[in-house]
Amino acid sequence: MAELLPDPDNPANPANPSTSGPGGARTLFVEGDNLDVLPLLPALIGSPVDVVYIDPPYNTGNDFSYADKMGVGRGRHGAWVAMMRPRLEAARELMAESAAIFVSIDDNEVAHLRLLLDEVFGERNFIAQVVVNLNAKGRQLGPFFATNHEYLLVYARSLSSCGLDATSVHEVSEADFPVLDPDGRRFRHLPLRNTNKKFNPATCRTLAYPLWGDPLTGRVATAAFDGGQEIWPVFGDGAPAVWRWSAPRVEERPDDLVCRTISGRLGERVDIFQRDWLHPGRRKKLRTIWLHDEVGSTDTAVAEVKALVGKVFESPKPTGLLLRILETFPSDAVVLDFFAGSGTTGHATLIANAADGGSRVSVSVNSPEPTRTGSAAQVAGYESVSAITESRLRAAAAAHGEDVAAYRLS
């Protein structure tokens, strides 16, 4: 019967008070075929997984690197899907109801992967298909276009319970809040009316009501006052609209509202705006195109690996990509990567914990697949890809004063 055994040659330090995972470490490395390892992880980590990220081997038209008996006798797309299906199903069983999975993929398999994820997780649990620009110049050697993007498919374990917060503090800019208050705070004006025409007096009757405002003083109230004029929410074309706030909320926060005269399509009119304040910890919704200057590139990823273990991995992912993903979940998340490759996920988790004082636990799984004959990795003394993963994790953990708990499939 298969089991996960701690590596006696590289034990974690259980006396380290800063760590809290199995063996006393928050960075776990497991060597073995992920299909065999995944069912054994609950006993090892003792809690459901909150975030799954994988960068599976891409099917580029040649035999993909992850040899698997389940793909024998099938076409190349069918073989790839057959390899992925049981692994995704096993991962789903490990995930908390609030969890989400992020899968990096390129054009060769994105269509097949999207259908497979629809089957395994349910089409209703699809969240996003993010375009990730990891190559600023584009691949110049291929035919036709210089491809400079990949994809990140995001699915919830259960959309109604999903804890993913698709916002970031790093996307917020002072330039988005151009007005400076006398007390030094910055804000911007947002229309108090709902600008989405799906929300109107027919669909949201309780939000269609008059307010009173004075464009000279800026005062706004729910009842008439001297100098105030009655204002109803309208769209730019004059069609009836609704407010975003209820009347009780207006009464609670009158100082966050201002009455102004504006020029619209139908001429000047008086309208009401919300003062939307910039404050510490303010977050902004993430877009579905992630640029290399935001999350890093393949070049920066190669440099990150080289700085720790040498130039021994061809196409790693940058830690910036994983840091953005980790930012969408709480700082005590359990993070799983069962195609760990160069170890980017575990490395990024260490960086995230150091940055915000978090207690995330990362679990990186990789198989002892032999490195290619004559490759830089083999020349450097790495006999397997998993050896690269473990070496990087140990180097990164040491740089942060942390430990790695290693386990082998037996």
Secondary structure, DSSP 4 states (H G I P E B T S, - for coil): ---EEE-TTS---TT-TT--SGGG-SEEEEES-HHHHGGGHHHHH-S-EEEEEE-PPP--SS--SS--GGGTTS-HHHHHHHHHHHHHHHHHHHEEEEEEEEEEE-TTTHHHHHHHHHHHH-GGGEEEEEEE---SS--SSSSSS----EEEEEEESSGGG-----EEGGG--GGG--EE-TTS-EEEEEESB---TTSSTTT-GGG---EEE-TTT--EESS--TT-EEE--B-TTS-B--BSS-HHHHHH-GGGEEEEEEEETTEEEEEEEEEEE--TT--EEPPSEE-HHHH--HHHHHHHHHHHH-S--SSPPPHHHHHHHHTTS-TT-EEEESS-TTTHHHHHHHHHHHHH----EEEEEE--PBPPTT-HHHHTT--BHHHHHHHHHHHHHHHTT--EEEEEE-
